[in-house]
Amino acid sequence: MIRALAANPRVWFGGLVTFAVMFAAVFAPLIAPHDPLEQDLLNTTLPPAWFADGNADFLLGTDSLGRDVLSRLIYACQIALQVAIYASLAAGLIGTLLGLIAGYFGGVADSIISRLVEIWMAFPPVLLAIVLVAVLGTGLTSVVVAIAVVDWTRFCRVVRAEVMVQREQDYVASAITLGMSRVGILSQEILPNVVPLLIVLVTLEMGVAVIVEAILSFVGLSISSDTPTWGGMIQEGRTYINQAWWLLACPVACIILVVLGFNALGDGLKRVLDPVMRR
């Protein structure tokens, strides 16, 4: 399996992007050339350094307040990574728990959870996230809760279908014959076989979480305006699109690259960990 992971270009690309984001988030104070909040009103909307009127001190230029764009992009990795990890894990926990119950016990429990999923998925996810954050208030916790509450259905549906397949396998029948409890069968027999699928779902959900956080930041419902976020930088950059296009292009490029990286990692892991696709 390790050789298969190492040979998969999607895993390589996704892994490198994920590592780069983690490195930037953890070591932002060391690698950022400037304070992301430091303003220099004498050097506003400077173009990138390779332009004729660029400044070598500001590699990707400055924004309307003279803040270094590169430093703000680096520090924005912290928010993006935190939201991606916490929201995907929270959504995975909720959806996996309900999916295990629905898939294994069936009957009334399955009917109730399945109807709840159908009702929940009838709401536009981004609109629902905006409403939840507006009710809960801005902040990192509110964003994570909103994304988890909206996206748990992705995990629930997939896990439910996988558990329904696993419960018909011979190893589950053997566990029942040996007198294992239902909780024991779920936690010790079925769940370990679902974990590879959960790893794939979490990596894919991380990309979705980055996009949703950017949308919430764009409409001013994420972190405080003083904290650098890619969505907040896009919101500011669109105002100056004709005079300083790089203010919009840089955060958009970061979001696209990170989401592609997470999706590539998830797709690569799926091809390696899924026994059906391996065949």
Phi and psi in degrees as a GROMACS rama.xvg file:
@    title "Ramachandran Plot"
@    xaxis  label "Phi"
@    yaxis  label "Psi"
@TYPE xy
-63.2443  -40.8455  ILE-2
-63.7771  -39.0263  ARG-3
-65.1132  -39.7387  ALA-4
-64.4457  -43.5049  LEU-5
-67.3164  -27.3036  ALA-6
-88.5343  -7.33933  ALA-7
-90.047  117.406  ASN-8
-64.5543  -29.4764  PRO-9
-65.1504  -41.3857  ARG-10
-64.3712  -40.0981  VAL-11
-62.1664  -51.0694  TRP-12
-62.6087  -49.7207  PHE-13
-62.6115  -39.8117  GLY-14
-65.1195  -40.8275  GLY-15
-65.6694  -41.966  LEU-16
-64.8944  -44.884  VAL-17
-61.945  -43.0164  THR-18
-63.3773  -41.2888  PHE-19
-62.6757  -42.7214  ALA-20
-65.7013  -43.311  VAL-21
-63.598  -42.6047  MET-22
-62.6254  -45.0534  PHE-23
-64.2638  -39.2226  ALA-24
-68.32  -42.5669  ALA-25
-73.841  -41.6468  VAL-26
-105.985  23.843  PHE-27
-54.0199  -44.1588  ALA-28
-62.4888  -23.1407  PRO-29
-91.3282  -33.559  LEU-30
-100.11  -18.9913  ILE-31
-70.706  128.071  ALA-32
-69.9381  -22.0613  PRO-33
-140.324  166.748  HIS-34
-69.4999  125.317  ASP-35
-65.6667  -15.7737  PRO-36
-102.81  -5.30787  LEU-37
-71.7079  124.915  GLU-38
-101.286  143.749  GLN-39
-138.005  91.7779  ASP-40
-70.4745  -8.25971  LEU-41
-86.7678  -10.5759  LEU-42
-130.398  56.9123  ASN-43
-87.5216  146.352  THR-44
45.9815  44.1183  THR-45
-71.3078  141.722  LEU-46
-75.9936  168.967  PRO-47
-55.1683  158.104  PRO-48
-60.7375  -28.0868  ALA-49
-81.9731  -3.25727  TRP-50
-78.2282  159.876  PHE-51
-60.1928  -39.9885  ALA-52
-101.151  21.906  ASP-53
-78.2611  169.878  GLY-54
-122.181  127.122  ASN-55
-63.4175  -19.931  ALA-56
-74.9915  -18.7275  ASP-57
-123.912  92.4691  PHE-58
-59.6024  -41.3146  LEU-59
-108.538  18.863  LEU-60
85.496  -170.585  GLY-61
-130.204  163.075  THR-62
-93.5161  -166.159  ASP-63
-68.393  -15.8127  SER-64
-106.986  9.07599  LEU-65
79.5273  16.1092  GLY-66
-84.6421  143.149  ARG-67
-68.4739  122.471  ASP-68
-66.5542  -43.2284  VAL-69
-60.525  -44.4913  LEU-70
-62.943  -39.3884  SER-71
-69.1689  -36.3922  ARG-72
-63.9142  -40.7961  LEU-73
-66.0744  -46.8444  ILE-74
-67.8601  -29.1387  TYR-75
-65.6578  -21.3351  ALA-76
-60.3567  -30.5296  CYS-77
-62.099  -47.981  GLN-78
-66.782  -45.3558  ILE-79
-59.9887  -43.4827  ALA-80
-69.6444  -42.1038  LEU-81
-61.3999  -46.5532  GLN-82
-63.4574  -43.4319  VAL-83
-60.5238  -44.8413  ALA-84
-73.0858  -53.7299  ILE-85
-65.8485  -43.4411  TYR-86
-67.5561  -42.0513  ALA-87
-67.2082  -39.2047  SER-88
-67.9  -40.9659  LEU-89
-65.9751  -45.0261  ALA-90
-63.2323  -39.5603  ALA-91
-64.5896  -39.2621  GLY-92
-63.9127  -47.6813  LEU-93
-65.1366  -50.8309  ILE-94
-65.7373  -37.0372  GLY-95
-67.034  -44.0628  THR-96
-59.403  -48.1508  LEU-97
-69.3823  -35.7502  LEU-98
-66.0658  -39.1948  GLY-99
-62.4922  -44.3343  LEU-100
-64.5907  -47.7026  ILE-101
-65.3622  -41.9164  ALA-102
-73.1319  -34.3113  GLY-103
-90.3062  -45.3482  TYR-104
-82.2254  -31.914  PHE-105
61.9782  -154.333  GLY-106
59.0779  -135.476  GLY-107
-63.496  -42.4056  VAL-108
-59.5271  -43.4666  ALA-109
-65.0994  -42.0317  ASP-110
-63.3417  -44.7883  SER-111
-64.8094  -47.4517  ILE-112
-67.1114  -39.4515  ILE-113
-64.7229  -41.6423  SER-114
-65.1855  -37.7346  ARG-115
-63.3148  -41.397  LEU-116
-62.4355  -44.2091  VAL-117
-62.9776  -41.3298  GLU-118
-66.2806  -43.4342  ILE-119
-63.7371  -39.2636  TRP-120
-76.251  -9.281  MET-121
-73.8992  -21.4991  ALA-122
-84.3054  139.039  PHE-123
-59.8004  122.192  PRO-124
-60.8338  -44.4922  PRO-125
-66.2204  -41.9962  VAL-126
-62.9719  -40.9964  LEU-127
-63.9879  -39.9272  LEU-128
-64.0592  -41.4285  ALA-129
-62.3772  -43.1548  ILE-130
-63.1681  -43.2629  VAL-131
-63.1268  -44.3233  LEU-132
-66.7914  -36.9563  VAL-133
-62.8902  -34.791  ALA-134
-77.5994  -43.6782  VAL-135
-77.2195  -24.9031  LEU-136
98.4641  157.232  GLY-137
-71.7394  160.729  THR-138
135.913  160.913  GLY-139
-61.562  -43.1754  LEU-140
-61.6922  -43.214  THR-141
-63.7422  -39.7877  SER-142
-64.517  -44.5382  VAL-143
-62.5758  -45.2564  VAL-144
-62.3958  -43.3483  VAL-145
-62.3621  -45.2108  ALA-146
-65.93  -40.9069  ILE-147
-64.4203  -42.2427  ALA-148
-66.8838  -33.9401  VAL-149
-77.552  -40.7999  VAL-150
-101.108  4.91316  ASP-151
-63.9262  -23.1275  TRP-152
-64.8407  -30.8106  THR-153
-59.3956  -45.5141  ARG-154
-69.7319  -42.0677  PHE-155
-60.4729  -46.3288  CYS-156
-64.8161  -44.8528  ARG-157
-68.9744  -44.6741  VAL-158
-65.0899  -40.8672  VAL-159
-58.4776  -46.9333  ARG-160
-63.5719  -40.6018  ALA-161
-68.1679  -39.6847  GLU-162
-66.4708  -36.9312  VAL-163
-62.5376  -31.8056  MET-164
-75.2483  -44.8561  VAL-165
-66.5951  -32.7689  GLN-166
-69.2685  -15.2197  ARG-167
-92.1987  -0.579652  GLU-168
-77.649  159.774  GLN-169
-63.8541  -34.2658  ASP-170
-66.0698  -28.777  TYR-171
-72.1499  -41.513  VAL-172
-61.1196  -39.3051  ALA-173
-64.2014  -40.7976  SER-174
-64.587  -38.409  ALA-175
-65.5183  -41.552  ILE-176
-61.57  -36.2758  THR-177
-76.6304  -3.49347  LEU-178
88.0319  17.6137  GLY-179
-69.3076  145.246  MET-180
-73.0804  164.498  SER-181
-63.1015  -41.3015  ARG-182
-62.7107  -40.7724  VAL-183
-64.5612  -40.7449  GLY-184
-64.3503  -42.6283  ILE-185
-64.6637  -46.0662  LEU-186
-80.5126  -33.2645  SER-187
-102.834  -23.2315  GLN-188
-110.679  -52.7163  GLU-189
-81.2457  -46.8632  ILE-190
-55.8883  -44.5087  LEU-191
-58.2381  -29.8855  PRO-192
-80.4578  -12.9438  ASN-193
-95.4708  -17.615  VAL-194
-55.5533  -45.577  VAL-195
-55.9505  -38.8919  PRO-196
-66.4724  -38.1309  LEU-197
-65.462  -36.9743  LEU-198
-60.3246  -43.0485  ILE-199
-64.3131  -44.8806  VAL-200
-63.6439  -38.4411  LEU-201
-64.4502  -44.209  VAL-202
-64.6197  -38.3748  THR-203
-68.0351  -38.7703  LEU-204
-66.7177  -29.6304  GLU-205
-60.3633  -40.3674  MET-206
-64.0627  -40.8858  GLY-207
-63.5566  -41.8532  VAL-208
-62.2261  -38.614  ALA-209
-61.9911  -42.4413  VAL-210
-66.0782  -45.7193  ILE-211
-64.1793  -41.3177  VAL-212
-62.6532  -39.63  GLU-213
-63.1647  -39.5823  ALA-214
-64.4361  -44.2911  ILE-215
-64.6547  -38.6063  LEU-216
-65.786  -37.4499  SER-217
-61.0577  -38.7894  PHE-218
-93.0464  8.01791  VAL-219
78.1352  26.2404  GLY-220
-117.885  20.8353  LEU-221
-108.522  -120.52  SER-222
-80.1797  166.727  ILE-223
-57.5719  152.213  SER-224
-64.0379  -20.1513  SER-225
-73.7675  -23.5186  ASP-226
-84.7111  127.763  THR-227
-66.5969  128.299  PRO-228
-137.818  151.799  THR-229
-64.3677  -39.715  TRP-230
-65.1697  -40.3759  GLY-231
-65.322  -36.6397  GLY-232
-67.8084  -35.5087  MET-233
-66.0263  -41.0776  ILE-234
-60.8816  -40.7477  GLN-235
-73.1141  -40.9606  GLU-236
-65.3965  -29.901  GLY-237
-66.0126  -25.074  ARG-238
-68.6894  -29.4854  THR-239
-112.668  28.1726  TYR-240
-60.5681  -32.1282  ILE-241
-82.1  -29.1795  ASN-242
-96.9605  -32.9638  GLN-243
-144.166  76.5369  ALA-244
-63.0315  -25.6253  TRP-245
-66.8511  -22.8525  TRP-246
-63.9468  -29.852  LEU-247
-91.4256  -38.9782  LEU-248
-68.0801  -38.3406  ALA-249
-64.6059  -52.7186  CYS-250
-66.1016  -33.3845  PRO-251
-62.9148  -43.043  VAL-252
-62.9613  -39.3625  ALA-253
-62.578  -45.2551  CYS-254
-63.0383  -45.6872  ILE-255
-60.469  -46.2513  ILE-256
-63.1996  -45.1259  LEU-257
-67.2778  -44.1383  VAL-258
-64.6  -42.5649  VAL-259
-61.0338  -39.1816  LEU-260
-63.9529  -47.5624  GLY-261
-63.2167  -41.8396  PHE-262
-66.9272  -39.7885  ASN-263
-64.7533  -41.0023  ALA-264
-62.7694  -44.6542  LEU-265
-63.7465  -42.0689  GLY-266
-66.8972  -39.8003  ASP-267
-65.4325  -42.8262  GLY-268
-63.8966  -36.7277  LEU-269
-63.313  -41.4148  LYS-270
-67.4241  -28.3265  ARG-271
-88.9514  -40.7303  VAL-272
-86.4093  -24.9177  LEU-273
-79.8385  115.971  ASP-274
-63.1358  -29.3491  PRO-275
-68.0759  -44.431  VAL-276
-72.0877  -28.5926  MET-277
-63.8373  -36.4936  ARG-278
